Amino acid sequence: MSYTLIIIIATVAISMSGWNKPELQYKLMMNPFAVTRNGQFYRIITSGFVHANWMHLGFNMFTFFFFGQLIENLYAHLLGPSGGYYFLALYLLGIAISDIPSIVKYKDKPHYNSLGASGGVSAVVFSSILFLPTNPICLYGIICIPGFILGVMYLIYSFYEGKRMADNVNHHAHLVGAVFGLVFSIFIQPSVIFSFFDQVVNYSFF
């Protein structure tokens, strides 16, 4: 069984357990006050395994299923047997590092909480964009846009919405996770930068 499927099964199981036991969900979600004041650093990872509802869970895991399988196989091809461990590091560190802005900003606010795997999922998606920038990404299965174009649009949108703070979505986590996915990919395969620009420059819309 792939690491992608193991993560999905674990995330679904833990998220459902959290819905049935709110006290469990609270113990696992990101609470910057509890992390900094009480030393509950485990929340940095466990917050990525709990979700608010089926829609939140479904969107994250549906996206992760397709991009996760792709990147897991790509890493195995590039790095051999150790590729799976790098894939796990990409996902789990994506979750952890994407929480940093919230920890810094809300460390003195005990009632602030956040949850979800969006940071890790964003890291995986943007790793795929860097390696395969011209592959189309389809929105709602209808509108398909080359990854490098959609990636730029997503980064701009996340930055703008993060500053606007008009909803309950943690856009900063999405943004940080995406940037981490790019940096991590360059770390494991520096030549991907040249490959990325070569594919983009030679891409034809027609």
TORVEXVEX-84657 format. One line per 3 residues: number of its first residue (from 0); their letters; for each residue x, y, z of N, C-alpha, C, O. Coordinates in steps of 0.2 Angstrom, whole numbers, m for minus. Layout:
N
NUM	A	X,Y,Z,X,Y,Z,X,Y,Z,X,Y,Z; ...
END
This chain:
206
0	MSY	4,m6,0,0,0,0,4,6,0,9,7,4; 3,11,m4,7,17,m5,6,21,2,1,21,5; 11,26,3,11,31,8,5,35,7,2,37,12
3	TLI	3,37,1,m3,41,0,m9,38,3,m13,42,6; m10,32,1,m16,29,4,m16,28,11,m22,29,15; m10,26,14,m10,26,22,m12,32,25,m15,32,30
6	III	m9,38,22,m11,44,25,m18,46,24,m21,49,29; m21,44,19,m28,46,18,m32,42,23,m37,45,26; m31,35,23,m35,31,28,m34,34,35,m39,34,39
9	ATV	m28,35,37,m27,38,44,m30,44,45,m33,46,50; m30,49,40,m33,55,41,m41,55,41,m44,58,45; m44,51,37,m51,50,37,m53,47,44,m58,49,47
12	AIS	m50,42,46,m51,38,53,m51,43,59,m55,43,63; m45,47,59,m44,52,64,m49,57,64,m52,60,69; m51,60,58,m56,65,57,m62,63,60,m66,67,63
15	MSG	m65,57,58,m71,55,60,m71,54,67,m76,55,70; m66,51,70,m66,50,77,m66,57,81,m70,57,86; m63,62,78,m64,69,81,m71,72,81,m73,75,85
18	WNK	m75,70,75,m82,72,75,m86,69,80,m91,72,83; m84,62,82,m88,59,87,m86,61,94,m90,60,99; m80,63,95,m77,65,101,m74,72,101,m68,72,99
21	PEL	m78,77,101,m75,84,101,m69,85,105,m65,89,103; m69,82,111,m63,83,115,m57,81,112,m51,83,113; m57,75,108,m52,72,105,m50,77,99,m44,79,98
24	QYK	m54,80,96,m53,85,90,m49,91,93,m45,93,90; m52,93,99,m49,99,102,m41,98,104,m37,102,103; m40,92,106,m33,90,108,m28,89,103,m22,90,103
27	LMM	m31,88,97,m27,87,91,m26,93,86,m21,94,83; m31,98,87,m30,103,82,m25,108,84,m22,108,90; m23,113,80,m18,118,81,m21,123,86,m26,127,84
30	NPF	m18,124,91,m20,129,96,m13,133,98,m9,130,102; m11,138,95,m5,141,96,m3,143,103,3,142,105; m8,144,107,m7,146,114,m5,139,118,0,140,122
33	AVT	m8,134,116,m6,127,120,1,125,117,4,122,121; 2,127,111,9,125,109,15,129,112,19,126,115; 14,135,113,19,139,115,19,139,123,24,140,126
36	RNG	13,139,126,13,140,133,13,133,137,16,133,142; 10,128,134,10,122,137,15,116,134,15,111,136; 18,118,129,23,114,126,20,108,122,23,103,121
39	QFY	14,109,120,10,104,116,12,104,108,8,105,104; 18,102,107,21,103,100,18,98,96,18,99,90; 15,92,98,13,87,94,7,90,90,6,87,84
42	RII	4,95,92,m2,98,88,0,101,81,m4,101,77; 7,102,81,9,105,74,8,100,69,7,101,63; 9,93,71,8,88,66,0,85,66,m3,84,61
45	TSG	m2,84,72,m9,81,73,m14,85,70,m20,83,68; m13,92,69,m18,96,67,m20,95,59,m25,97,57; m15,92,56,m16,90,49,m20,84,48,m22,82,42
48	FVH	m22,80,54,m26,74,53,m33,75,56,m36,70,56; m35,81,57,m42,82,59,m45,87,54,m41,92,52; m51,87,53,m55,92,48,m61,94,51,m64,90,56
51	ANW	m64,99,49,m70,102,51,m76,98,50,m81,97,54; m76,96,44,m82,92,41,m81,88,35,m75,88,33; m86,85,32,m85,80,26,m82,84,20,m78,82,17
54	MHL	m85,90,19,m82,94,13,m75,96,14,m71,95,9; m73,98,20,m66,100,21,m62,94,20,m56,94,17; m64,88,23,m60,82,23,m59,80,16,m54,78,13
57	GFN	m65,80,12,m66,77,6,m62,81,1,m58,78,m4; m62,88,1,m58,92,m4,m51,90,m3,m47,89,m8; m48,90,3,m41,89,5,m39,82,2,m34,82,m1
60	MFT	m42,77,4,m40,70,3,m41,69,m5,m37,65,m7; m46,72,m8,m47,71,m15,m41,73,m19,m38,70,m24; m39,79,m17,m34,83,m20,m27,79,m19,m23,78,m23
63	FFF	m26,77,m13,m20,73,m11,m20,67,m14,m14,64,m16; m25,63,m15,m25,57,m18,m22,57,m25,m17,53,m27; m24,62,m29,m21,62,m36,m14,65,m36,m10,62,m39
66	FGQ	m13,70,m33,m6,73,m33,m1,69,m28,5,69,m30; m4,66,m23,1,62,m19,3,56,m22,9,55,m22; m1,53,m26,1,47,m30,7,49,m35,12,45,m36
69	LIE	5,54,m38,10,57,m43,17,58,m40,22,56,m43; 17,62,m35,23,64,m32,27,58,m29,33,58,m29; 23,54,m25,26,48,m22,30,44,m27,35,42,m26
72	NLY	27,43,m33,30,39,m38,36,42,m41,41,39,m43; 35,49,m42,40,53,m45,47,53,m41,52,52,m43; 45,54,m34,51,53,m29,54,47,m29,60,46,m29
75	AHL	50,41,m30,53,35,m30,57,34,m36,63,30,m36; 55,37,m42,59,36,m48,66,40,m47,71,38,m50; 65,46,m44,71,50,m44,76,48,m38,82,48,m39
78	LGP	73,45,m33,77,44,m27,78,37,m25,81,35,m20; 75,33,m28,75,26,m27,71,24,m20,66,27,m19; 73,19,m17,70,17,m11,68,22,m6,64,22,m2
81	SGG	73,27,m5,72,32,0,67,37,m2,65,42,1; 64,37,m9,59,42,m11,53,42,m7,50,48,m6; 51,37,m4,45,37,0,46,41,6,41,44,9
84	YYF	52,40,9,53,44,15,53,52,14,51,56,18; 56,53,8,56,60,6,49,63,5,47,69,7; 45,59,2,38,60,1,34,62,8,31,67,9
87	LAL	35,57,13,33,58,19,35,65,22,31,69,26; 41,66,22,44,72,24,41,78,21,40,83,24; 40,78,15,37,84,11,30,85,14,28,91,15
90	YLL	26,80,15,19,81,17,19,83,25,15,88,26; 22,79,29,22,81,36,25,88,38,23,91,42; 31,89,35,34,96,36,30,101,33,30,107,35
93	GIA	26,100,27,22,105,24,16,107,29,15,112,30; 14,102,33,9,103,38,12,107,44,9,112,46; 18,105,46,21,108,52,23,115,50,21,120,54
96	ISD	26,116,45,29,123,43,23,128,41,24,134,43; 18,125,38,13,130,37,9,132,43,5,137,43; 10,129,49,7,132,55,11,137,58,8,141,63
99	IPS	17,138,56,21,143,59,18,150,59,18,154,65; 15,153,54,12,160,54,7,160,60,6,165,63; 3,155,60,m3,155,65,0,155,72,m2,158,77
102	IVK	6,151,73,9,151,80,11,157,82,10,160,88; 15,161,77,18,167,79,12,172,80,13,176,85; 7,172,76,2,178,76,m3,177,82,m5,182,85
105	YKD	m4,170,84,m10,169,88,m7,166,95,m11,163,98; m1,166,96,2,163,102,m1,165,109,m1,162,114; m4,171,109,m6,174,115,m14,174,115,m17,177,119
108	KPH	m17,170,110,m24,170,110,m27,163,111,m27,159,106; m29,161,117,m30,154,119,m36,151,115,m37,145,115; m41,156,112,m47,153,109,m46,152,102,m51,150,98
111	YNS	m40,154,99,m39,153,92,m37,145,90,m33,143,94; m40,142,86,m39,135,84,m39,135,76,m43,139,73; m35,130,73,m36,129,66,m35,121,65,m32,118,69
114	LGA	m37,119,60,m36,112,58,m36,110,51,m39,114,47; m34,104,49,m34,103,42,m27,101,39,m22,104,41; m27,98,33,m21,96,30,m19,100,24,m14,98,20
117	SGG	m22,106,24,m21,110,18,m13,112,17,m11,112,11; m10,113,22,m3,115,21,1,109,18,5,110,13; 0,103,20,4,97,17,1,96,10,5,94,6
120	VSA	m5,97,9,m8,96,2,m5,101,m3,m3,99,m8; m5,107,0,m2,112,m5,5,111,m6,8,112,m12; 9,108,m2,16,107,m3,17,101,m8,21,102,m13
123	VVF	13,96,m8,13,91,m13,11,94,m20,14,92,m25; 5,98,m20,3,100,m26,8,105,m30,9,104,m36; 12,109,m26,17,113,m29,23,110,m30,27,112,m35
126	SSI	24,104,m27,30,100,m29,29,97,m36,33,97,m40; 23,95,m37,21,93,m44,21,98,m49,23,97,m55; 19,104,m47,19,110,m52,26,111,m54,28,113,m60
129	LFL	31,111,m49,38,112,m51,41,107,m56,45,109,m60; 39,101,m54,42,96,m58,39,95,m65,42,93,m70; 32,96,m65,28,95,m71,24,102,m72,18,101,m72
132	PTN	27,107,m74,23,114,m74,18,114,m79,13,118,m79; 19,111,m85,14,111,m90,8,106,m90,3,107,m94; 8,102,m85,3,97,m84,m3,101,m82,m3,105,m78
135	PIC	m9,100,m85,m15,103,m84,m18,101,m77,m18,95,m75; m20,106,m73,m24,105,m67,m31,107,m68,m32,113,m70; m36,103,m67,m43,104,m69,m47,106,m63,m47,103,m58
138	LYG	m50,112,m63,m54,114,m58,m61,112,m59,m65,113,m64; m64,108,m54,m70,105,m54,m71,100,m60,m77,99,m62; m66,98,m63,m66,93,m68,m68,96,m75,m70,93,m79
141	IIC	m68,103,m75,m71,107,m81,m66,111,m84,m64,110,m90; m63,116,m80,m58,121,m82,m51,118,m81,m49,118,m75; m47,117,m86,m41,114,m85,m36,120,m87,m36,123,m93
144	IPG	m31,121,m83,m26,126,m84,m19,123,m82,m18,119,m78; m14,125,m86,m7,123,m85,m5,124,m78,m7,130,m75; m2,120,m75,0,120,m68,4,127,m66,2,130,m61
147	FIL	8,129,m70,12,134,m68,8,141,m68,10,146,m65; 3,141,m72,m1,147,m72,m6,147,m66,m7,152,m63; m9,141,m65,m13,140,m59,m10,141,m53,m12,144,m48
150	GVM	m3,139,m53,1,140,m47,2,147,m45,1,149,m39; 3,151,m50,4,159,m49,m2,162,m47,m2,166,m42; m8,160,m50,m14,163,m48,m16,161,m40,m18,165,m37
153	YLI	m14,155,m39,m16,152,m32,m11,156,m27,m14,158,m21; m5,157,m28,m1,161,m24,m3,168,m23,m3,170,m17; m5,171,m28,m8,178,m27,m14,178,m24,m15,183,m19
156	YSF	m18,174,m25,m25,173,m21,m24,172,m14,m27,175,m10; m20,167,m12,m19,166,m5,m15,172,m1,m17,173,4; m11,175,m5,m8,181,m2,m13,186,0,m13,189,5
159	YEG	m17,188,m5,m22,193,m5,m27,191,0,m29,195,5; m30,185,0,m35,183,5,m32,183,12,m36,184,17; m26,181,13,m23,181,19,m22,187,22,m23,188,29
162	KRM	m21,192,18,m20,199,21,m27,202,22,m28,206,27; m32,200,18,m39,203,19,m43,200,25,m47,203,28; m41,193,26,m44,190,32,m52,191,32,m55,193,38
165	ADN	m55,189,27,m62,190,26,m66,184,28,m72,184,28; m63,178,29,m66,172,30,m62,168,35,m58,170,38; m65,162,37,m61,158,42,m56,153,39,m54,149,42
168	VNH	m54,154,33,m49,149,29,m42,152,31,m41,158,31; m38,147,33,m31,149,34,m27,150,28,m23,145,26; m28,155,25,m24,156,18,m17,156,19,m13,155,14
171	HAH	m14,159,25,m7,159,26,m4,152,26,1,151,23; m8,147,29,m5,140,29,m5,138,22,0,134,20; m10,139,17,m10,137,10,m3,140,7,0,137,3
174	LVG	m2,146,8,3,150,5,10,147,7,14,146,3; 11,146,14,17,144,16,18,137,14,24,135,12; 13,133,14,14,126,12,16,125,5,20,121,3
177	AVF	13,129,1,15,130,m7,22,131,m8,26,128,m11; 24,137,m4,31,139,m5,36,134,m2,41,132,m5; 34,130,3,38,125,6,39,119,1,44,116,0
180	GLV	33,118,m3,34,112,m8,39,114,m13,42,109,m16; 39,120,m15,44,122,m20,51,122,m18,55,119,m21; 52,124,m12,59,124,m9,61,117,m7,67,115,m9
183	FSI	57,113,m5,59,106,m4,61,102,m10,65,98,m10; 57,104,m15,58,100,m22,65,102,m24,69,98,m27; 67,109,m24,73,111,m26,79,108,m22,84,107,m24
186	FIQ	77,107,m15,82,104,m11,84,97,m13,90,95,m13; 79,93,m15,81,86,m17,83,85,m24,86,80,m25; 81,90,m28,83,90,m35,84,97,m38,80,100,m41
189	PSV	90,100,m36,92,106,m39,91,108,m46,89,113,m48; 92,103,m50,91,104,m57,84,105,m60,83,107,m65; 79,104,m55,72,105,m57,71,112,m59,66,113,m62
192	IFS	75,117,m56,74,124,m58,75,125,m66,71,128,m69; 80,122,m68,81,122,m75,76,119,m80,74,121,m85; 74,113,m77,69,109,m81,62,113,m81,59,113,m86
195	FFD	61,116,m75,55,120,m75,54,125,m80,50,126,m84; 60,129,m80,60,135,m85,60,133,m92,57,136,m96; 63,127,m93,64,124,m100,57,122,m102,55,124,m108
198	QVV	53,119,m98,46,117,m100,42,123,m101,38,123,m105; 42,128,m97,38,134,m97,39,138,m103,35,139,m107; 46,139,m105,48,143,m111,45,139,m117,43,143,m122
201	NYS	46,133,m117,44,129,m123,37,127,m124,35,123,m128; 33,129,m119,26,127,m119,22,131,m124,23,137,m125; 17,128,m127,13,131,m132,6,130,m130,4,125,m128
204	FF	2,136,m131,m5,136,m129,m9,133,m134,m15,132,m133; m6,132,m140,m10,130,m146,m7,123,m149,m10,121,m154
END
